C-alpha cells in the first residue's frame, strides 16, 4: 500500500501554477473536512469504552437465567486469576457466563467493530457516503456458500462447513467484483460500485432460488435465519478467526489512515501529493472484502452497521481516519452487542435475527440523519 509524503511543497513544485493552486485548494478543503471541533477526543474514546463495557456487561448478565452484573465481573476476574474474586456463584452460572454468553458477546462486538471500520474505509475509498460493506457483494457471496451447505447438507469440513463455505463464497464474489471493476488495468469508483451492486443482486437471487426450491422446510428455515443475520449458537471455536481478522485489518487501516484522508480531498489532489490512487484503492478493497467475508461467514448478513456508525462518529470526532476509526470500532461493537441483546430479549424465548433489528433501527435513523445533516 502506498502512503503519502509529508512534503506538500515538493509535490506542488512539480505542477504548473494553476494545478498547484487547485491542489492547495483541494488539500485545504480535505484538511478542513477532517477537522471538527467539539468534545475532546480522549474523552470521546473514554465514553465509548464505558458504553462498550456497559453493553457487554448487560449482554452477558441478561437472559433466560439472569446473572447480577457484579457477579458477572466476579466470575470473569476469578477466571483470570482465582485470587481476584471469591466464588459465591453456582457452577451452572459460571458455565452460562463463560461458555455461553461471553463468546456470543465477544463475537457481536468483533462483528460490529469490523463492519463499522469497513464501512468507514469504503466510504472514503469510493467517496460515497451511502457505501457500506454490503456494497461489494461479498455478503451475498457468503450467503450463497452458506445456503449451499444448509440446503444440500454438505459436511466436508465438519462443524466448520458453513463458515468455510460462506468465506469461500465471499472470496469468489470478491474476485468477480475485482475483475469486473478493472478496465485497462485500472479500477474506477463508478465501475467498482456498479460491479458490486450487480454482483450482489445476482448472488442474492441465486441464494433465494436455492432456498425456495428446497424440499425440506427445516433447511429452508435455517438458511433464511442465516441470511437474516444472527449470533445464536456461538462457541469459542468460531470466535478467534474473526477476532484476528478484525484486529489485524483495523491496524492496517489505521496505518494507512493518512492516505484515506487524502482521498477526501479528491483523486487529483491525492495523486499530486504522491498517492498511487489506483493501487491503493485496489489493495484496500481486497483488505476490506476479506474482513467482511470473515465476519459475515460467522454472523450472516447484518446490514446498516457499516452504513450508520461512520456517520455518527463523524458527527462527533470529524472525518480524520486516525481519530474516527478507533471511535467507529468502539461504537460499532457497543451497538451490535446492544442490538443482539434486544434481539434475544424482545420475544423471549424466541429470538429475532439481529439483522432484522439493525435494519429496523438503522433505516429510520439514516433517513433522519439525511434530513438533519444533508448527507
Steps between C-alpha positions, in 0.01 A plus 500: 500500500630845413513775755518874435809714556493779754659762277206656324723764349708241315194362326376849418833608359465241226163639390420809298386801698131443424516131594689586816230745593234239443698247705541746786130575486405130495742414779371789710143388443593145598682620811199708598275200444694279738518753786196558717510683834296361784538262792867416576599184316637311806170563677307367200705179499459463876122541476478252213712250696266537798199456271655183359572368849143564615353338187726195539417465870125502443540283192654233722279559805155498339328195361270213593719451809591839640842560652565816706752731328735497798494121491585506129815698574578277797484190279718658232757621753505158665570342160788745444650418841323313784632742763322798342150390607347256745252261332149562635318366195393161378695307234197524271513880503873495433444274200224729369722808529828357370397240245161624371466879522858628502596356158175630351553851640864497387400395149227766487755765598753380243243483219364845587849651515603333174192614309535856633867547406446331162207731430709807587786384278267423208333840520842660463618262227199554275430854626136414550325554837248226414767229462497216752639144525202359313600708196777265387277195458723312744218429745281370217779265395527378858124441501523277193775291661310464828169418332667229291625334819162522675278398208718213374618393846869521409746412778842490335657706782290365785366764740692767306330418169261796508752777589760354261248484214381853580858628492572325170184655355608841625843464339344385173278809499805715576690358202200554272449861608873574480535384140170651390603837644839507328525654156832555326684398815325766710206499737264800511252582773202481268597157363568372852157606627317371194686167503432455871129580474449278194690209656308535826166492319589190296635310801206600721264369233696175482488454878125569502449251218682230697283571804162500326575183302602300807260218589591497870321774700748469788795562269315789342438658839865454604623659176263794535604564860864502399431741214324735743803505730538363851747394766315208659707194581832685512783299654862578578617296201351746247597824676876516459526527121272806470671654805840468332371622162332810644793593727759463224281668238423797727871538578579513128224755437638717781843473341370640170254746653700791361453375147128451569488865609662604171218339305258739672674787316436332165698271273688781324627646827590152631699419185676837518606421855657170395224243556460223242122513520424197282744267675399627843130460424547145366705391803253649751208355309648151540578555870149626578336221303700234686402656835134511397507143371651379828238661725204427272606134489426465873214747544296501180390822332470787746424827326517870583774472766767591246280773355377678813793480744749695283255789466435511875873500572570778249239718671694465825871484413516609135617310194872462582543122479775499762236609751185362340601135448558417872178681593307314228631165625389572858160636400433219250587238761276657766213542254496141377531359854199710603310398184571132563381535860178663379454224241526239777276682746222635276307174447637266769539202466500560121788695346475761225781491241717797590522604134128580505541717810797696362304569181192615695714734712749604234258587220297768680810635674681541169201681347495733800875553468464588132239765579697646789846506341427489125712185461 
